């Protein structure tokens, strides 16, 4: 849908096209249920995405998440990757052209990209892995900005239903899964991130051992006009699905209780005591 033009060895998005495409999809995005989002196939140049996939880094000797809420998930920030094309690609997802697309699409003005890619980059999950349903952290610890949007782009060819790994979007009361998105090659999902934007791929992957679920993730922020003290601070907030075996993340719940009720000067001590 969005084209990337080669300028010498660099690939770049066209700002005019980004603005026009964002406007054309705005109504669809803003009126979506259970929260503003959109699913778009063939989102970016397939040749560029295939180059990103071909230069996907090795997970050998790489640490991964391994707990009840997220298991066998690897995360590679662009600065860890030796590929110039991969770094170029992420630079364009952080560019003024792409921010213009997102602002026209979502109606959120003043979007700021993350040069540190906190939590973002290239993601890979192995067979048996999963990511529980959750709402994302809402404050960038380094930039002191409020998180507003997620972009996910999938890199999985030949992904039959039995492999599982569908992205689920749940309603705000965690009563039902409203949307399921199969993670097929070239498909993008963009959605608002709020304290009740619950999403994840909670069922263990059933792909062959030699396969994995791969994706691109970038996140976008805005400055808080009244300062960060005007909003509650949350880390990744996992939710248990009804009538499932999902485990409640009590540690995170205790952290949020401290953030909401303990005076700021005493929070560090309180977190240390429950750590």
N, C-alpha and C positions, 0 to 999 in steps of 0.2 A: 504493500500500500504506500509506504514511504520509500522513495528512491534515494540511493546513496551514489553520488557522483565521484569519480576518481579525479583528484587534483594531484598530478604526479603520482606519488605512492600513497597519498592520503585519500581516505574516503570520507565524504561529507554529506550531510543532509542539506536540503534546500529550504531556506527559511520561509519563502513564500508558499511553497507546497505544504509545509508543516502547518502554517496558519490556516490555510484553506481546508485541509483535511480535518484539523481539530474542530473548526466551526461546523463542518458537515456532519460530525458525529455527536455534537454537543447534546442535542435533545435525547438521543438514545442513551447516552451516558448518564445524564442527570436524573432521568426518570426511571432508572433501573432499580429492581428489588433484589436483595433486601437492603442494599445501600448503593450509592452511586458507583457504577462500574461498567466496564465494557469488555467483551471478548472479540478479538479481531484476528482472523486468519490471514496468513501471508503478510504479516505486519511490516516486515523489512525485507530488503533484497535477499532472496534465498542464497545467492552466491556468496554474499558476505557472511551470512549466518553459517553456511557450510565451512567457510574458512575458519570462523570462530570455533566451530565444533572440531575441525581437524586439528586445531592447535590447543584444544582443551588440555590443561595440565594433568600430569599424573598424580594420583592420590597416594602413591607409594610413600611411606613414612610420614604421611599427613595425618594430623589429629582429626578426630571427628566427634560429633555430639553423640552421646550414648547414655540416655536416661529414659525414664518412662515416657516423658513428653516429646522427645525428639531423639531418634535413634539412627545410627549409621548415615548421618548427614555430614558432608564435607562442604567447606566454604573456602573459595579462593578469591581474594581481593585482586583487582587488576594489577596493582603494583607488585604482586607476587608472581605474575605471569611474565615469561620472557618474550612472548609474542608481541611484536610491534602492532600487528593488525588488531589483536585483542585490546590493547591499550588505546589505540585509535578509536575503536568501536565504542568503548566506554566513555571516551572523551566527547564523542558526539551525542551520547545519551545524556551527558551533562551540559550540552551546549545551549546557547541562546535560542537556536532554531528549535531544538526539541522542547525547551521550556515554553516557547511560544505555542507549540502544538498542545502541550498539556494545559496551559492556561486557557486557550480557546476551548478545549474539550471540556474541562471541568468547571470553568468559571472562577477558579481560585487564582487570584492575582498575587504577584510578588513571590512566585515560587523560586526556591533556591535549591540548587543541586548540591550533592555532598561529595567534595573532593577526596574525602577519606573512605567513602564507601562502607560506612559502618553497617555491618550485617549484610551488605550487598556483595555483588561480584558474580562469580560463577558458582553455582550450587550443584552438588551431585549427591544422590542418595542411592545406596546399594540395596540389593535384594533383602527383604525383611525389615528395611528401614521405613520410617514414617515421620510425619510432623503433625503433632496434635493440633486440634482446633484452638485458635488463640487470637487475641488482639495484640498488635505489635507494640513495642516500646514507643512512647510518644514524645520523648525529648532527646535530642542529640546531645550526648554528654559533653562533647568537645565544642561544638558550635553553639550550643544553647539555643537551639531552634526547635519549633514544634513540627513533628512529622505529619504530613498531610496526604501523601500519595505513595502507592506501590506500583511498580511496573515489573511484570514477569514475562519472559519470553522463553518458550520451550524449544528444546533441541533434540527431540526424540522421534526418530524415524520408526516406522513399522511397530507401532505400540498398540497391540490388541487389548481388548477390554480386560481380559483375564490377568494382565500385568498389574492392574489396579493403578494407584497413584493419581487419581483424579483430584483436582483442587476442589474443595467444598467451600461454599459461602453459606454461612448460617444466619438465621434471623437474630435480631438483637436480644431476644429472650432465650436463645439456645433451645428452642423447641423443635425446629425443623431445619434440615438442609434445603436451602432454596435453589441453589445453583450448583451443578457439577460440571467441571471443565476437564476434558481429557487433555493430557499434556503432550500434544502432537507437535511435530516440527513446524516452526514458523508461527505458531499461535501465540498471541499476546493477551495478557489480562492486565487491565489498569483499574485500580479501585481506590476510593477514599479510605484512609486509615483514621479511625476514631477509636475511642475506648470500647466500642461495641461492634467494631467491624470484624466479626469472628470468621476465621478462615483457616484452612490447613489441608493436608492430605493425610488423614489419620489412620487409614488402613495400611497394614504392612505391604510393601511391594512384593509382587509375586512374579517378577521378571526372572529370566535365567541368570545364573551367577555371573556370566560374562557381560550382562547388560546392566544399565543403571539409568536412573531418572536424572536428566540434566536440564538445567535452566539458567537463565540470565536474570539477575535481580538488581534493580536500582530504586532508590527511595528519594523523595523530594519533600522539602520543608518550607515553612514560612517563619518570619519573625513574629513574635507575639507582641502586639502593640502595647499591652498593659504589663508586660513582663511575665516571666515564667511562674512567678508566685501566684498568678491568677488562674493557673490550670493545675490539676492534680498530676503528679509525676508517676508514670507507670513503666515498669519493665515488661517484657513479654508475658502476657497474661493468658495462660492456658486454661481451657474450659473442658470439662468432662461432658461428652455427649450423653443425652438421656438414654437409659436402657443399654448402656455399653459397659465395657470393662475398663474404660479410660480412668487413669489415676488422677486424683486431685493434687495440684501443686501447692501444698500447704506452705512451703517455704516462701513462695512468691506472695501468697495471700498475707502472710505475716509481715513481709516487707511493705506491702501496700498499706496495711493497717498502721504501721509506724509512720510512713510518709504522710498519712492523712491526719493523725492524731497526736503525734509527738512533736513538741516544739523543734524548729530547725536546728537549734544549737545542740540539742540532745540526740538527734537522729543518728549520728555516727556511732555514738556509744550504744544506742539501742540496737542498731543493726549488728554491731560486733557481738553483743550479748546473745543474739539469737542465731548468729552465724554458725 
